[in-house]
Amino acid sequence: MASDGAKHYVLGHSPRELQRLRRQGQLVNPITRQYLIEAGNAHGMRVLDVGSGAGDVAFLAAALVGPSGQVVGVDRSRDALVFARSRAKEQSLADVTFVESELAAMSFDQHFDAAIGRYVLCFQPDPAALLRKISRLVRPGGIVLFHEPDRKQMRSYPPTPTYDKMSEWIDETFRRTGMDVRMGIKLYSTFLAAGLAEPTMRLHAVIGGAKALEEVHFEADAAISLAAAMERTGVATADELGADSLIERITQEMSANQSVIVGRADIGAWTRLPE
């Protein structure tokens, strides 16, 4: 979830945003965990978590590698890493450590058994170059796995106008601030451009009806975090977004129309390096 290089991580790392990431994790973590398991992350492995942010993916990996394994999370945001370290301490996870570094400048004395990341490549000016750099940190036969979004499939049915408009505003704000909102579907070509073998891929999405409040928060919280950027980039004004009543308006429309909302596609891709 962290940025590096030329593209700015527009969501920031405020206390409110870090809490949003924790809430997001409640919905997305089961998806990422499934990808990690399918890719082969297992007991005793040494894992690099790229763009670790608040630490959610690092903690998922730690549960799979166990106390005989090790997870190293890297992020450029000091505030995010302070938060991640406090969470690791709360959970008594001595096998998880966090390093502050620009992603392009990462350097380690030992190779990793796996390198993983979630919502990282979408913020990179050259995702293939970073992926190539990351693959050099992984041992022969090791795993490279990334979980990225593709926002094109987001929709509601029957239509929920406020949700649909909000999603359009989020996408346009991300585009204008440098995020690739279709990175998930581009993972295949990005792996190949980085010199990696053809990846295995999976797709999951969050979906729910009017009582699925967490699913509504999934996107609405991001919109609220982006409110200032929306106004700054000319996408929407604060009055148009109406952050204070946004979630209430969406759920009211969903109830009235018996609508279902479909979130972004969460796409995972992974491959093993040659022995």
DAKA-V345337 format. One record per pair of residues at least 24 apart in sequence whose C-alpha atoms are under 8 Angstrom apart, sorted by the first residue. I is the first residue (numbers start at 0). J is the second residue. If there is no record, write none. Layout:
((I | J) (I | J))
//
This chain:
((0 | 50) (0 | 51) (0 | 52) (0 | 117) (0 | 118) (0 | 119) (1 | 50) (1 | 51) (1 | 52) (1 | 74) (1 | 75) (1 | 76) (1 | 118) (1 | 119) (1 | 122) (2 | 50) (2 | 75) (2 | 119) (2 | 122) (2 | 123) (3 | 75) (3 | 101) (3 | 102) (3 | 103) (3 | 122) (3 | 123) (4 | 101) (4 | 103) (4 | 123) (4 | 124) (5 | 123) (5 | 124) (6 | 122) (6 | 123) (6 | 124) (6 | 176) (6 | 177) (6 | 178) (7 | 122) (7 | 176) (7 | 177) (8 | 122) (9 | 173) (9 | 176) (9 | 225) (9 | 228) (10 | 221) (10 | 224) (10 | 225) (12 | 76) (12 | 78) (12 | 79) (13 | 78) (16 | 224) (17 | 53) (17 | 79) (17 | 82) (19 | 220) (19 | 221) (20 | 53) (21 | 53) (21 | 55) (22 | 217) (23 | 217) (24 | 55) (26 | 205) (26 | 213) (26 | 214) (26 | 217) (28 | 55) (28 | 56) (28 | 59) (30 | 203) (30 | 265) (31 | 56) (31 | 117) (31 | 146) (31 | 267) (32 | 59) (32 | 60) (34 | 201) (34 | 267) (35 | 60) (35 | 144) (36 | 63) (38 | 142) (38 | 144) (38 | 269) (38 | 270) (39 | 142) (40 | 64) (40 | 113) (40 | 142) (42 | 67) (42 | 68) (43 | 67) (43 | 68) (43 | 69) (44 | 68) (44 | 69) (44 | 111) (44 | 112) (44 | 113) (45 | 69) (45 | 70) (45 | 71) (45 | 111) (45 | 112) (45 | 113) (46 | 70) (46 | 71) (46 | 111) (46 | 112) (46 | 113) (46 | 114) (46 | 115) (47 | 71) (47 | 72) (47 | 73) (47 | 111) (47 | 113) (47 | 114) (47 | 115) (48 | 72) (48 | 73) (48 | 114) (48 | 115) (48 | 116) (49 | 73) (49 | 74) (49 | 102) (49 | 114) (49 | 115) (49 | 116) (49 | 117) (49 | 119) (50 | 74) (50 | 75) (50 | 102) (50 | 116) (50 | 117) (50 | 119) (51 | 80) (51 | 116) (52 | 76) (52 | 79) (52 | 80) (52 | 83) (53 | 79) (53 | 80) (53 | 82) (53 | 83) (54 | 80) (54 | 83) (54 | 84) (54 | 86) (56 | 116) (56 | 117) (57 | 95) (58 | 87) (58 | 95) (61 | 92) (61 | 94) (61 | 95) (66 | 94) (67 | 94) (68 | 94) (69 | 94) (69 | 95) (70 | 94) (70 | 95) (70 | 96) (71 | 95) (71 | 96) (71 | 97) (71 | 98) (72 | 96) (72 | 97) (72 | 98) (73 | 97) (73 | 98) (73 | 99) (73 | 100) (73 | 102) (74 | 98) (74 | 99) (74 | 100) (74 | 101) (74 | 102) (75 | 99) (75 | 100) (75 | 101) (75 | 102) (102 | 129) (103 | 129) (103 | 132) (106 | 136) (107 | 136) (109 | 136) (110 | 136) (110 | 137) (110 | 138) (111 | 136) (111 | 137) (111 | 138) (111 | 141) (112 | 137) (112 | 138) (112 | 140) (112 | 141) (112 | 142) (113 | 137) (113 | 138) (113 | 141) (113 | 142) (113 | 143) (113 | 144) (114 | 142) (114 | 143) (114 | 144) (115 | 143) (115 | 144) (115 | 145) (116 | 144) (116 | 145) (116 | 146) (117 | 145) (117 | 146) (117 | 147) (118 | 145) (118 | 146) (118 | 147) (118 | 148) (119 | 147) (120 | 147) (120 | 182) (121 | 147) (121 | 148) (121 | 178) (121 | 179) (121 | 180) (121 | 181) (121 | 182) (121 | 183) (122 | 177) (122 | 178) (122 | 179) (123 | 178) (126 | 189) (127 | 189) (127 | 190) (127 | 192) (127 | 193) (128 | 193) (130 | 190) (130 | 193) (131 | 193) (131 | 194) (131 | 195) (134 | 272) (137 | 272) (138 | 272) (139 | 272) (139 | 273) (139 | 274) (140 | 271) (140 | 272) (140 | 273) (140 | 274) (141 | 271) (141 | 272) (142 | 269) (142 | 270) (142 | 271) (142 | 272) (143 | 269) (143 | 270) (143 | 271) (143 | 272) (144 | 267) (144 | 268) (144 | 269) (144 | 270) (145 | 267) (145 | 268) (145 | 269) (146 | 183) (146 | 265) (146 | 266) (146 | 267) (146 | 268) (147 | 182) (147 | 183) (147 | 186) (147 | 265) (147 | 266) (147 | 267) (148 | 180) (148 | 181) (148 | 182) (148 | 183) (148 | 184) (148 | 263) (148 | 264) (148 | 265) (148 | 266) (149 | 180) (149 | 181) (149 | 182) (149 | 183) (149 | 184) (149 | 263) (149 | 264) (149 | 265) (149 | 266) (150 | 180) (150 | 181) (150 | 262) (150 | 263) (150 | 264) (151 | 180) (151 | 181) (151 | 263) (151 | 264) (152 | 261) (152 | 262) (152 | 263) (152 | 264) (153 | 260) (153 | 261) (153 | 262) (153 | 263) (153 | 264) (154 | 260) (154 | 261) (154 | 262) (155 | 258) (155 | 259) (155 | 260) (155 | 261) (156 | 258) (156 | 259) (156 | 260) (157 | 256) (157 | 257) (157 | 258) (157 | 259) (158 | 256) (158 | 258) (159 | 249) (159 | 252) (159 | 253) (159 | 256) (159 | 258) (159 | 260) (160 | 252) (161 | 245) (161 | 248) (161 | 249) (161 | 252) (162 | 249) (162 | 260) (165 | 219) (165 | 222) (165 | 240) (166 | 218) (168 | 222) (168 | 229) (168 | 234) (168 | 235) (169 | 221) (169 | 222) (169 | 225) (169 | 229) (171 | 234) (172 | 225) (172 | 228) (172 | 229) (172 | 232) (172 | 234) (175 | 232) (183 | 264) (183 | 265) (183 | 266) (183 | 267) (184 | 266) (186 | 268) (187 | 268) (195 | 270) (195 | 272) (196 | 270) (196 | 271) (196 | 272) (197 | 270) (198 | 268) (198 | 269) (198 | 270) (199 | 268) (199 | 269) (199 | 270) (200 | 266) (200 | 267) (200 | 268) (200 | 269) (201 | 266) (201 | 267) (201 | 268) (202 | 264) (202 | 265) (202 | 266) (202 | 267) (203 | 264) (203 | 265) (203 | 266) (204 | 261) (204 | 262) (204 | 263) (204 | 264) (204 | 265) (205 | 261) (205 | 262) (205 | 263) (205 | 264) (206 | 259) (206 | 260) (206 | 261) (206 | 262) (207 | 259) (207 | 260) (207 | 261) (208 | 253) (208 | 257) (208 | 258) (208 | 259) (208 | 260) (209 | 250) (209 | 251) (209 | 253) (209 | 254) (209 | 257) (209 | 258) (209 | 259) (210 | 250) (212 | 250) (214 | 262) (215 | 246) (215 | 249) (215 | 250) (215 | 260) (216 | 246) (217 | 262) (218 | 262) (219 | 245) (219 | 246))
//
